[in-house]
C-alpha cells in the first residue's frame, strides 16, 4: 500500500482557517485519503484503486451501509484554538487523541471570545439547553457585549496580578472565564470524525461549535473529497426514520392522516423539512 499524498491537502497544511475573533483550525498532518479507504476495502481480494468513478461508488456503498473500518485508515491531526466553553463540549468526543495547552505550565494569553451582536438571544422557551431564534435588539446586544468584555478584562487583570505575585500558575488561572481561549492538538480517524461532525453540525448543537465543525468539514474535504461528499449526502443531508415515522410518511404521501401525533409528528415534519402545522 503506497504512501498516500493528496495534493489538495498538501496545499493547506499549516494554513490557519479563522473562526470567530481569535480562533482558528489548522491541518497539521494527515494519513491517507480517498485512495487509502478503497485500498483498505479491497485488500481482501488484492485489488487497489480503480477509476475515480468506481472509487466514489465503493466509498458511497461503504458509508451508506456503515462499513466503518476502511474509514478508520484515514487519520487527521488538527491544531485548534477555541474558547474553553467550546473545548469542554469538544472533549466529550472520546475517540480522539488530544493534547491541550496547560495553564499550569504556561501563562494564559489575554485573549477571549466575544459574540457578534446577531448571535445573542434570550433562553429558548422550548429548548432547555439553547437560545431562541430571535436575536436581541441592537442596543441591548451592545450593552451585553460591553459587559462581557469588561468582565473579561477584570478577570485577566486579577489573573495577571496573581501570576506577578508569584502565585502558582495552576492556582492563578482558576478564576479565568470560560471565554478564555485555549489550544489543542486533536487527532481523529475519519470514521469517528464523521460521527463528531454529524453531531456538531446538527441544528441543535451550540452555534459556536457548529462554526468550528463547518471548518473541520471543509478541511477534511481537501483530504478525502469523495468520502466527505458521500458523508454530506447520506448523513448530513440524508434522512433516517423510525418504523413509525416511515409508516406515517407513507400515509402522508398517500394523502391520508398520519397515525403519529403530538411532538412525534412535529419531529417527523422537522426531519422532512415540512411545516409543523397539522396536515
ABEGO torsion letter per residue (X at the ends): XBBBBBAAAAAABGBBBBBEAABBBBBABBBEBAAAAAAAAAAAAGBBBBBAAAAAAAAAAAAAAGBAAAAAABBBBBBBBBBAAAAAAAAABAABBBBBBBAAABBBBBBBBBBBAAABBBBBAABAABBBABBBBAAAAAAAAAAAAAAAAAAAAAAAAAAAAGBBAAAAAAABBAABBBBBBBBBBAAAAAAAAAAAABAABBAAAAAAAAAAAAAAAAABAAAAAAAAAAAAABBBBBAAAAAAAAAAAAGBBBBBBEAAAAAAAAAAGBBABBX
